[in-house]
């Protein structure tokens, strides 16, 4: 059998399945200043049903020391689909608390 025969194609298929175990592809959209407004995100929702939105960075200390925690967290409507909330900081406890607040 030649290298381009059926057995070679089988090896290629097995290799590609091993290198990409997840057949589901996602489109991740991070915030971009003055570009990713509500209309921009809605447009990408139309383009892909597998869109994952990322919020702007939420600083752990801002959430920890605020009287109104939810004022600092991004407001995302339920129809927005999957969303990743970015929490930044250098204190694991404060980051964990900010992440919990984002889930509420």
C-alpha positions in Angstrom: 0.0 0.0 0.0 1.3 3.5 -0.8 1.7 6.1 1.9 -1.4 7.9 0.6 -3.5 4.7 0.8 -6.4 4.1 3.1 -4.2 3.1 6.1 -2.4 6.4 5.9 -5.7 8.3 6.0 -6.8 6.4 9.0 -3.6 7.3 10.9 -4.2 11.0 10.0 -7.8 10.8 11.3 -6.6 9.2 14.6 -3.9 11.8 15.0 -6.4 14.7 14.5 -8.8 13.2 17.0 -6.1 12.9 19.6 -4.8 16.4 19.1 -8.4 17.9 19.3 -10.4 15.8 21.8 -13.2 18.4 21.9 -15.3 18.5 18.8 -17.1 21.6 20.0 -15.5 24.9 19.0 -16.3 28.1 20.8 -15.9 31.7 19.9 -14.6 33.8 22.8 -15.2 37.6 22.8 -13.2 39.7 25.2 -14.1 43.3 26.0 -12.5 45.9 23.7 -12.6 49.6 24.7 -15.0 51.6 22.5 -15.7 48.6 20.2 -17.5 45.7 22.0 -20.7 47.6 22.9 -24.1 45.9 23.2 -24.8 46.0 19.5 -21.4 44.5 18.7 -22.0 41.6 21.1 -25.5 41.0 19.7 -24.0 40.9 16.2 -21.6 38.2 17.3 -24.4 36.3 19.0 -26.0 36.1 15.5 -22.8 34.9 13.9 -22.2 32.1 16.4 -24.5 30.1 18.7 -21.3 29.1 20.6 -20.2 32.6 21.7 -18.6 33.0 25.1 -18.6 36.5 26.4 -15.9 37.8 28.8 -16.6 40.7 31.1 -14.2 43.5 31.9 -11.8 42.9 34.7 -13.4 43.1 38.2 -10.8 44.0 40.9 -11.1 41.9 44.0 -10.4 44.7 46.4 -13.2 46.9 44.8 -15.7 44.1 45.5 -14.4 43.3 48.9 -14.5 46.9 50.3 -17.6 48.1 48.6 -20.9 48.8 50.3 -22.8 47.9 47.2 -21.0 44.9 45.7 -23.3 44.4 42.7 -22.7 48.0 41.6 -19.1 46.9 40.6 -20.0 43.6 39.0 -21.0 43.5 35.3 -24.8 43.2 34.6 -25.4 40.5 32.1 -28.9 39.6 31.0 -29.8 35.9 31.0 -30.3 36.0 27.2 -26.6 36.8 26.9 -25.7 33.1 27.1 -22.4 31.9 28.7 -20.3 34.6 30.3 -16.9 34.5 31.9 -16.3 37.0 34.7 -12.7 38.1 35.0 -11.6 38.7 38.5 -8.2 40.2 39.1 -6.1 40.6 42.3 -3.3 39.1 44.3 -5.2 37.9 47.3 -6.7 34.4 46.8 -9.3 34.9 49.5 -10.5 38.3 48.1 -10.5 36.8 44.6 -12.6 33.9 45.8 -15.1 36.2 47.5 -15.4 38.4 44.4 -16.0 35.3 42.3 -18.7 34.2 44.7 -20.3 37.6 44.6 -20.3 37.4 40.8 -22.2 34.1 40.9 -25.0 35.7 43.0 
